[in-house]
Amino acid sequence: MSGEFEQLEQQWDKEEIQLYLSGEFDTNNCYLTISAGAGGTEAQDWAEMLARMYLRFCERQGWKTSIVDQTHGQEAGVKSVTIHIDGSMAYGHLRCERGTHRLVRLSPFNAKNLRQTSFALVEVIPEIIETAEIEIDTKDLRIDTFRSSGAGGQHVNKTDSAVRLTHEPSGIVVSCQSERSQQQNKIQSMNMLRAKLLEKKRKEEQKQKDGLKGSVKSADFGQQIRNYVLHPYQMVKDVRTEVETSNTQAVLDGDLMQFIEAELRRV
């Protein structure tokens, strides 16, 4: 009987969460970008740990992922990485992860094994194929092509298949190097650019409505959302919802739903 009650309770929780996933783009696929903060190798290693965490989370949800752009650190980790995520309600769930993630641990890159604090920024935008709100004039674009730096076979690495788009009026830069052809990478880049321009437009409109510049929350290094403490104790705590757990390894292995569901209920 208790088993049936638990199943009903889980079903009610799922139905409740679905009510919060009713935003304009919540059903869309998305792009998740992680950027290392100041701190060199330590921060870059943290950015790579976060990338692994989100890839594991997506795997748990049955979502498809592909790394569309990546800049490796000189010694370890990544300076930045962008992941395309294809799955049901991917943007609706992962928009809750936007902001700064803070790690406290004993540094594996310091000979004295000192305690180190690192930061990484997570940005999430929906995949937008077409929208009447955004029109991109090709005259405003600078298109650069270059060789892919990641794995992908002889074709990807030996031809200028990777694409970087610079939207000169806004200064927004996007790039993609995951696809085998230059045209496919250009399409992915255009989708990202379209989403970033729409996000910029919406933020500007919101600021005008509020009448107060900077009143809208933004995913920048001042918007810390979660602390991951591995020393001197084990704790992951979300600063917005105060949800916390001492099972840090499970979280770093992709067990994020408790934090995401709490944030969906909060907002």
Buried (B, 14 or more C-beta within 10 A) or exposed (E): EEEEEEEEEEEEEEEEBEEBBEBEBBBBBBBBBBBBBEBBBBBBBBBBBBBEBBBBBBEEBEBEBEBBBBBBBEEBBBBBBBBBBBBEBBBBBBBBBBBBBBBBBEBEBEEEEEEBBBBBBBBBBBBBEEEEEBEBEEEEBEEEBEEBBBEBEEEBBEBEBBBBBBBEEEEBBBBBBBBBEBEBBBBBBBBBBBBBBBBBEEEEEEBEEEEEEEEBBEBEEEBBBBBBBBEEEEBBBBBBBEBBBEEBEEBBBBBBEBBBBBBBEEE
